[in-house]
Amino acid sequence: GARQQTELCNESLMLEKLPACGKSFEEMMKKVDSKKWCNLTEFIIKTNYDFQSVSPFKHNLSSLWERSLSKGFITGIHKQFFSNCTSEKVHWEDPPDEILITLILIPVMLTCAMITLVVWCSKRSDIL
């Protein structure tokens, strides 16, 4: 039990690798204009960074210490590069009156036409 936990929880390796991983990420972020850091598509295309340097740890985060280190690493990256990214609120506007009236009348007219068709068909079946 305890011996196996100690072997899996390799804190020194994690402390050694995370700074290099951070530097690698910083180098890749230099490829992206800082104004485009919040554009996820631009960020992914330009950096092509998929946290490979953290991959040895992602399946083996056996201890709370390792989990807190990796969480702290990712949080630090976010604070450094993405803290100013906020979701822009979309300002919705009604379409012009002509389009709005058309969009309202089309379903109303289709509903009336369907009701008329159903009533007409039901009366015809009574005649036949």
C-alpha atoms as a printed R data frame, in Angstrom:
    type eleno elety resid chain resno       x      y       z
1   ATOM     1    CA   GLY     A     1   0.000  0.000   0.000
2   ATOM     2    CA   ALA     A     2   2.190  2.875   1.258
3   ATOM     3    CA   ARG     A     3   5.276  1.819  -0.722
4   ATOM     4    CA   GLN     A     4   3.297  1.616  -3.983
5   ATOM     5    CA   GLN     A     5   1.749  5.050  -3.302
6   ATOM     6    CA   THR     A     6   5.236  6.533  -2.787
7   ATOM     7    CA   GLU     A     7   6.476  5.125  -6.097
8   ATOM     8    CA   LEU     A     8   3.486  6.454  -8.012
9   ATOM     9    CA   CYS     A     9   3.641  9.893  -6.382
10  ATOM    10    CA   ASN     A    10   6.843 11.182  -8.001
11  ATOM    11    CA   GLU     A    11   6.849 14.771  -6.776
12  ATOM    12    CA   SER     A    12  10.463 15.526  -7.707
13  ATOM    13    CA   LEU     A    13   9.940 14.465 -11.320
14  ATOM    14    CA   MET     A    14   6.839 16.607 -11.512
15  ATOM    15    CA   LEU     A    15   8.616 19.625  -9.992
16  ATOM    16    CA   GLU     A    16  11.453 19.122 -12.480
17  ATOM    17    CA   LYS     A    17   9.261 18.820 -15.592
18  ATOM    18    CA   LEU     A    18   6.583 21.480 -15.039
19  ATOM    19    CA   PRO     A    19   8.856 24.561 -15.410
20  ATOM    20    CA   ALA     A    20  10.187 23.228 -18.730
21  ATOM    21    CA   CYS     A    21   6.635 22.594 -19.828
22  ATOM    22    CA   GLY     A    22   5.713 26.175 -18.894
23  ATOM    23    CA   LYS     A    23   8.670 27.585 -20.832
24  ATOM    24    CA   SER     A    24   7.717 25.529 -23.858
25  ATOM    25    CA   PHE     A    25   4.188 26.884 -23.664
26  ATOM    26    CA   GLU     A    26   5.450 30.471 -23.359
27  ATOM    27    CA   GLU     A    27   7.612 30.008 -26.468
28  ATOM    28    CA   MET     A    28   4.633 28.755 -28.416
29  ATOM    29    CA   MET     A    29   2.475 31.640 -27.195
30  ATOM    30    CA   LYS     A    30   5.015 34.074 -28.659
31  ATOM    31    CA   LYS     A    31   3.900 32.841 -32.098
32  ATOM    32    CA   VAL     A    32   0.426 34.234 -31.470
33  ATOM    33    CA   ASP     A    33  -0.320 37.951 -31.440
34  ATOM    34    CA   SER     A    34  -1.345 38.822 -27.871
35  ATOM    35    CA   LYS     A    35  -4.546 40.376 -29.232
36  ATOM    36    CA   LYS     A    36  -5.520 36.944 -30.541
37  ATOM    37    CA   TRP     A    37  -4.847 34.962 -27.369
38  ATOM    38    CA   CYS     A    38  -8.572 34.821 -26.632
39  ATOM    39    CA   ASN     A    39  -9.358 33.427 -30.088
40  ATOM    40    CA   LEU     A    40  -9.308 29.691 -29.422
41  ATOM    41    CA   THR     A    41  -9.053 28.761 -33.104
42  ATOM    42    CA   GLU     A    42  -6.087 31.067 -33.654
43  ATOM    43    CA   PHE     A    43  -4.450 29.826 -30.458
44  ATOM    44    CA   ILE     A    44  -4.769 26.154 -31.428
45  ATOM    45    CA   ILE     A    45  -3.614 26.668 -35.026
46  ATOM    46    CA   LYS     A    46  -0.609 28.853 -34.177
47  ATOM    47    CA   THR     A    47   0.675 26.998 -31.141
48  ATOM    48    CA   ASN     A    48  -0.276 23.410 -31.973
49  ATOM    49    CA   TYR     A    49   0.273 22.817 -28.265
50  ATOM    50    CA   ASP     A    50  -1.513 19.919 -26.668
51  ATOM    51    CA   PHE     A    51   0.183 19.795 -23.285
52  ATOM    52    CA   GLN     A    52   2.384 16.857 -24.283
53  ATOM    53    CA   SER     A    53   4.831 17.855 -21.585
54  ATOM    54    CA   VAL     A    54   2.149 17.189 -18.958
55  ATOM    55    CA   SER     A    55   1.049 13.918 -20.556
56  ATOM    56    CA   PRO     A    56   3.308 11.683 -18.447
57  ATOM    57    CA   PHE     A    57   1.420 12.994 -15.428
58  ATOM    58    CA   LYS     A    58  -2.164 13.113 -16.637
59  ATOM    59    CA   HIS     A    59  -2.846  9.407 -16.146
60  ATOM    60    CA   ASN     A    60  -0.603  8.999 -13.120
61  ATOM    61    CA   LEU     A    61  -1.766 11.803 -10.869
62  ATOM    62    CA   SER     A    62  -1.965  9.457  -7.946
63  ATOM    63    CA   SER     A    63  -1.421 11.852  -5.076
64  ATOM    64    CA   LEU     A    64  -3.147 15.015  -4.016
65  ATOM    65    CA   TRP     A    65   0.248 16.739  -4.196
66  ATOM    66    CA   GLU     A    66   0.651 15.881  -7.904
67  ATOM    67    CA   ARG     A    67  -2.920 16.918  -8.632
68  ATOM    68    CA   SER     A    68  -2.424 20.254  -6.899
69  ATOM    69    CA   LEU     A    69   0.852 20.835  -8.775
70  ATOM    70    CA   SER     A    70  -0.735 20.201 -12.161
71  ATOM    71    CA   LYS     A    71  -3.793 22.245 -11.232
72  ATOM    72    CA   GLY     A    72  -1.533 25.086 -10.106
73  ATOM    73    CA   PHE     A    73   0.426 24.849 -13.359
74  ATOM    74    CA   ILE     A    74  -2.691 25.063 -15.531
75  ATOM    75    CA   THR     A    75  -4.155 27.847 -13.367
76  ATOM    76    CA   GLY     A    76  -0.899 29.800 -13.642
77  ATOM    77    CA   ILE     A    77  -0.889 29.448 -17.435
78  ATOM    78    CA   HIS     A    78  -4.480 30.670 -17.535
79  ATOM    79    CA   LYS     A    79  -3.740 33.675 -15.320
80  ATOM    80    CA   GLN     A    80  -0.692 34.623 -17.365
81  ATOM    81    CA   PHE     A    81  -2.191 34.354 -20.839
82  ATOM    82    CA   PHE     A    82  -5.975 34.163 -20.702
83  ATOM    83    CA   SER     A    83  -7.095 36.203 -17.686
84  ATOM    84    CA   ASN     A    84  -8.293 39.071 -19.884
85  ATOM    85    CA   CYS     A    85 -10.444 36.813 -22.051
86  ATOM    86    CA   THR     A    86 -14.068 37.464 -21.344
87  ATOM    87    CA   SER     A    87 -16.996 36.280 -23.340
88  ATOM    88    CA   GLU     A    88 -18.365 39.103 -25.392
89  ATOM    89    CA   LYS     A    89 -22.061 39.569 -24.909
90  ATOM    90    CA   VAL     A    90 -23.955 39.448 -28.159
91  ATOM    91    CA   HIS     A    91 -26.314 42.337 -28.622
92  ATOM    92    CA   TRP     A    92 -29.455 40.932 -30.206
93  ATOM    93    CA   GLU     A    93 -31.643 43.181 -32.328
94  ATOM    94    CA   ASP     A    94 -35.024 42.620 -33.881
95  ATOM    95    CA   PRO     A    95 -34.978 42.362 -37.653
96  ATOM    96    CA   PRO     A    96 -36.600 45.151 -39.674
97  ATOM    97    CA   ASP     A    97 -40.404 45.264 -39.436
98  ATOM    98    CA   GLU     A    98 -40.930 43.918 -42.971
99  ATOM    99    CA   ILE     A    99 -38.898 40.797 -42.240
100 ATOM   100    CA   LEU     A   100 -40.403 40.376 -38.775
101 ATOM   101    CA   ILE     A   101 -43.973 40.547 -40.121
102 ATOM   102    CA   THR     A   102 -43.097 38.021 -42.826
103 ATOM   103    CA   LEU     A   103 -41.522 35.669 -40.295
104 ATOM   104    CA   ILE     A   104 -44.653 35.856 -38.150
105 ATOM   105    CA   LEU     A   105 -47.191 35.565 -40.987
106 ATOM   106    CA   ILE     A   106 -45.646 32.561 -42.768
107 ATOM   107    CA   PRO     A   107 -46.240 30.070 -39.910
108 ATOM   108    CA   VAL     A   108 -49.691 31.550 -39.227
109 ATOM   109    CA   MET     A   109 -50.681 31.181 -42.897
110 ATOM   110    CA   LEU     A   110 -49.257 27.639 -43.072
111 ATOM   111    CA   THR     A   111 -51.216 26.691 -39.949
112 ATOM   112    CA   CYS     A   112 -54.441 28.099 -41.431
113 ATOM   113    CA   ALA     A   113 -53.793 26.264 -44.716
114 ATOM   114    CA   MET     A   114 -53.196 22.963 -42.893
115 ATOM   115    CA   ILE     A   115 -56.371 23.356 -40.823
116 ATOM   116    CA   THR     A   116 -58.375 24.136 -43.967
117 ATOM   117    CA   LEU     A   117 -56.896 21.100 -45.723
118 ATOM   118    CA   VAL     A   118 -57.709 18.787 -42.794
119 ATOM   119    CA   VAL     A   119 -61.292 20.076 -42.531
120 ATOM   120    CA   TRP     A   120 -61.784 19.836 -46.291
121 ATOM   121    CA   CYS     A   121 -60.391 16.272 -46.416
122 ATOM   122    CA   SER     A   122 -62.556 15.156 -43.490
123 ATOM   123    CA   LYS     A   123 -65.711 16.531 -45.217
124 ATOM   124    CA   ARG     A   124 -64.773 14.795 -48.466
125 ATOM   125    CA   SER     A   125 -64.415 11.452 -46.700
126 ATOM   126    CA   ASP     A   126 -67.958 11.927 -45.347
127 ATOM   127    CA   ILE     A   127 -69.234 12.433 -48.909
128 ATOM   128    CA   LEU     A   128 -67.452  9.370 -50.263
